[in-house]
Amino acid sequence: MAPDPGFIRASGSQFTRNGQRFRVAGANNYYLGFESDVMVQSVFELAAGMGLNTLRTWAFLECGVAAPGTVPADAKEGVCFQWQNATTGKPEVNDGATGLERLDRTIFLAEQHGIHLILPLVNYWDDFGGVDQYLQWFGLTGRDQFYLHPEVKNAYRNYIEHLLLRVNTRTGRQYRDEPAILAWELANEPRCGNPDTLLEWADEISSFIRGLDANHLIGPGDEGFFKRRFAFGRKLYNGSFGVDCERLLEIPSIDFGTCHLYPDYSSGEAPAEFGTRWIREHIESGQRANKPMLIEEFGYRQEVGSVARDAVFRTWLRQISDSQGAGALLWMIAGVTADGQRYPDYDRYTVYGPEEAPSVVAFAQGDGR
């Protein structure tokens, strides 16, 4: 299966499209797969208005038990991509209007707006189902079992295969042939008790995806924690989160590295200085591996004020430009609700318009300064 040349590719430490560099300049928004048409359209319009070329959003939404003809009680706005069949006790994909047809819509709208999507396939955290929901389906505990237990791994592979081979009801294409999709990610922020366990799982799952899909890139979706010798108790560098981002880059079927950036990671340092170092270290790791390194989540809570926050963003984005990084995605942007109100700012990171983050707009225009 030869890859389509029009899709985003990895070439050394950069992304390319049709042979030209493609620097990712985008944002995250987690609700594009389940909210109303009005709300989702609002986000795409905001992204396009800011000049963004990429959005990262969830391709997962797991729920509990669903009796025949019903939607589980924990569905999100009545939407659920997978649930536990009350009769068989097994996970079951919801292909209909309250399920993956919502994701069909999102992929279609992305193409209409000239925006690419990065789609994580499961969440390490409990939000929207995640790893713990898989474990509950099989009566298991301990998140590391997600990476180890044969039945759980098989259920996850089944979902991935179903998704990649699904025919989009809006475009008529299988997901693996959708040009609006930039990349699949193995998980959102995976962690593990043992870095070797995560590495083996990432190798297995990324190889499985590559066997089904030659068009799209594959990233790990991790936060970028290191496991280095002589880290002397420094939690970001000593492997205590069970993640070794540099060894993840060594996996042949992983096309690019990922890194998340929040001042809370190192509360004893000034945000601008910490972020500058964190960005530089990760881009250099990607360059050594000859793969792109994407700063795919960066955020700063708005309590500091928009002007001070944007000054920090500008410093971080300047470092990405100076280091020849592959790109960056703001956490997060949001639009309006169905009744015209702003979507709630649940985590205090949300940006609602270009005036709140002019540095991000400048980065999208190719400046970054």
Steps between C-alpha positions, in 0.01 A plus 500: 500500500680815381432825687314777321750783428244766594496399865722652769832315520797501735829595337788516743403729786223676304154428366445543127208509260561443128870547564465837675550562870178491701546668838216405733335809643186409682303433813320235700127467551365184662128528414502506120393136488182525704359852530234658277557613143477863610768458766736303280458737206580789736836346591596438138411859414713626789793280397477616141473863615821459701677351198546161667566196284450219755263401779550215743183335630390169650412198287382314811193510720448180699200443724352242733215256447234568239176303498361427151365813337643735765802722546711452816436736788859627482480593131630850428218722376328174402800390292711187549747337258524169691290342773461169677226289347261407782434157348848384400698699757747592224594845368309602191559788259217746445502583129181707499383857545585498873840346428759513227282698262599797719866432426410463129363854522814634664732352237277638225499850651876494546544434129252776415702750705842388380599376846679177589412282797716315752289226658601318822334159522460459878544706814729400784279705732139430601350781294283370217546139605865429444724222621296437815185442296674226303608342828146519641363323194721202587482519881862608541682758712838664471559718195809310390267211414385706203843443347532138611171312513427306176123562499539872558768532235283308256201727573715807437636358174145416392392860556798632308433269206130590501587869494765484229282290270180694568340669199422861584129567440581859396796445265458141383863423586649262751662683789840369392453689173380830648733786393385720790655262754864584572576232757373236739632498855528187710356672808457835666772535765577131559691417817608167641662335800783373280641688198585169329136391516387821333770470235404142411132597480576807287708290263222240469211744453681737265605203283138382497380844382772519237388164361154645438580859405792616285365854456506648848775574746510332840602675821513380861298785657715499815593802709870475423643381830859379486678202652862597526790372702612713792172692516539510881132495591385761247154368420486633143822318413529185714233279344268520801197545272587181311571692181823525301426738216840453338461123474147544364661692215712193421196286414498461119122538462491817713535788255534796736544585866264691726547732794260686728592824672341648812666716767362263767754241383773705668333742740831617645610658172377805314262378228685667213837357599372151576306482175793623294724226638231230476432588136867509406573165667215328316572645159864397540385147591293489182790625292730231640239239404447672162128529570266798554429601859161664546420721801144380475360651818620826650299708741508752781206577728340834430516628859821681406306703244492474122789740440739327743392159377554591138847633580590155630344337194707729279820393676413132464403531134816697425701210640313257274582718199863551602548125560332409170227307677223320314220710651272562794138465612344730759292354782229598425252697287122497536206666330139565587229268627173431320340801674781737399687503832869431542582136567591478872866540587526193721878494535587874474714449190242579232552755222186632330638736239815613316525813712574281805800331337657719231826305530319185387357686201848630414643147526229374266596772252858376505645764730513341848651812646 
